[in-house]
Amino acid sequence: RDALDGAWAEVQALAARGLVEPVGDEQLAPTEERLLWPELWRQYAAVGSLSDVCAALLADARPDAVHFGRRVDGLERDATFVVAAAQRDGDGIATPARATFDAVVLAVPAPDALAIDGVADALPSELADLVRRTRYDARTATAVFLRDDDGEASRVLDRVFGGSVERDGLGGLELVHRHGRGGPVVAVVAHSAAAAAVAQQLSVADVLAAIDAAALRPLVVSSKTVRWHCAQMITPLEALRPRNPVDRGPCVCDDSSTLVLAGDYCTQSSFLGAYASSRAAAEAVHRGYLRRGC
């Protein structure tokens, strides 16, 4: 209940700042499994971009240091954790980096956390095995951006569908309007089928063929395809049972609570799930500090 209240308060604060806005079920692509239970969830979307939301949350957190382009390759533990990482510049050139911490929280997908050298060995074996057994589905989304200076692209698309539609071969199509620097831009976003074991690759031709709008081809200015190998949860941690369960909330900890794995894979694929896991991770680290007399 505390996590539910906290997540709701966080979203309302973001809405009050004009960063997110509520959306109805009919405004979301039909690939969303959560829509199988109408009115169970309250849906919100970023008013601008998700980057705006993340930047605001980061500013509120006021961290001592933030590093972008840094990938953690391994953890070494003695009295503290030594994190071995690689800092990549704009040209992709990596420079080794090392830092020492009293506690480490890994808020990345489960396979990525276990791929870091030293993580699996630092966890109790039953918990490491539990994390390995989590399962995600895979998704692909392709966005096609079209010039819409005179509104022709919008008129054509509005005749084809309003909001979202289901088409053979594609999980769903979602119409999103954006205003680009060079003038009005309309984007058509195509999602692959839900719960796909292997997400299919979608091309610009696939998207335009699906909406049967050949007249739009001359208006295409760019496109982007994103593949999520870890999308929504199929088997989250809460659906699994370790041999020696320890009730520490929706996160995974070592015995000293100095290494914590957190993410929505611990409970459910939603903002609420991510919030609940992050809260549990923070509480676990705090308990560890108290036990050590820090």
Sequence and secondary structure as in RCSB ss.txt:
>XXXX:A:sequence
RDALDGAWAEVQALAARGLVEPVGDEQLAPTEERLLWPELWRQYAAVGSLSDVCAALLADARPDAVHFGRRVDGL
ERDATFVVAAAQRDGDGIATPARATFDAVVLAVPAPDALAIDGVADALPSELADLVRRTRYDARTATAVFLRDDD
GEASRVLDRVFGGSVERDGLGGLELVHRHGRGGPVVAVVAHSAAAAAVAQQLSVADVLAAIDAAALRPLVVSSKT
VRWHCAQMITPLEALRPRNPVDRGPCVCDDSSTLVLAGDYCTQSSFLGAYASSRAAAEAVHRGYLRRGC
>XXXX:A:secstr
 HHHHHHHHHHHHHHHTTSEEEE GGGS TT GGGGSTTSS EEEESS HHHHHHHHHHHH  S   SSEEEEEE
EESSSEEEEEEEE TT  EEEEEEEES EEE S HHHHHTSBTHHHHS HHHHHHHHT EE BEEEEEEEEE TT
SHHHHHHHHH SSEEEETTEEEEEEEEEEETTEEEEEEEEE  TTBSS     HHHHHHHHT GGGGGGEEEEEE
EEESS SEEE GGG   SS     SSEE TTSSEEE SGGGT SSHHHHHHHHHHHHHHHHHHHHHHT 
